[in-house]
Amino acid sequence: MSLRKALGVISFVGALGIGAGAAYLVNGPEEEVARGVYVSYRPVPQRATVTVPNTARYARIDAADLIGTWTGTWGYGGGLCTIDIHRIDGTVFYGTLKKDEAVISLEGYIDPETRRVSFKETKVLKVDTAMGKWSLGINSGTFSADGRSLSGTGTDEWGTYGWEATKSR
């Protein structure tokens, strides 16, 4: 009985080695999974370093920078839109999105350190009868280097869409 267990363990270890070898041959020692990010199948040294992009060249972003009118494109087909941010409370902002004849309330958050915004469409204030229905989405985006433009993606019940807007002077 002990010989059977030993042979079972040897078989298991051999199969595990064959599987790992096959994975190495298929994937290679490392695989690029995102721009500049690699997953390594080799042991990582204890003193591994992480490179963080230098954001010093970007304009400082504050929540107050959002206040105003932003014009651009929104959603499926990239129709024209206007985003009016009218109130800031710390890093939380409030406004409206206007696209075609629809008017939608927004509530969001800005992270000045990462230059990212995230916001949700909270309420349909008006929708054109020709449009029929508006699906409230959840959105996230980033500022351009000069702080004058925002772009990002959103998700609603129909899928994922893109948007971009530039602040009017």
Phi, psi and omega in degrees: 000323180293325177294322177296318179297317180298316178294324177297316179295317179297318178297317180297312180297320178296316179296320178298318178295319178296318178297316179295319179296319179295319178298320179296317180294323181285313186265342185078179184291335177208158186224131177283121181250346176202166183306108176079005180247129181241144171258125183256139176263002177262157178302140179270132178299154182298330183255047178292144179246151178244129179270124179251133181300143178282116181261008182297334182281353181271149176294143178294138180246128174239160179303323181297337178296341180282332185301131179133192182254129179244132179239146181178217180235154185215132164078196183297126182084352175064039178297155181296146180215164172227132175244120178251115175260118187244349182212140177235137175227092186071246177253009178260137180233158182226144179187196179225150173249132175239122177220128187054237179257008180273144174229123187233134175282146179236148171218129186210185184224139174245136174251102184299332182288319182264353180065029182250149172238149171220139181206157177240148174276117191263332185201139174276114179273327180202141175218137179291138179298330178293327178287323177086299186212147173240131176263119180294130184248171173242130190231153172212151181195182180225157176278151172288170181302323181274357178078006183264346182231151175235146172210153181182198180228160176222164178226133174224191184295343181264350179137207182250140182222164178253161175207157176204149179205148178241139182285131176287148180281000000 
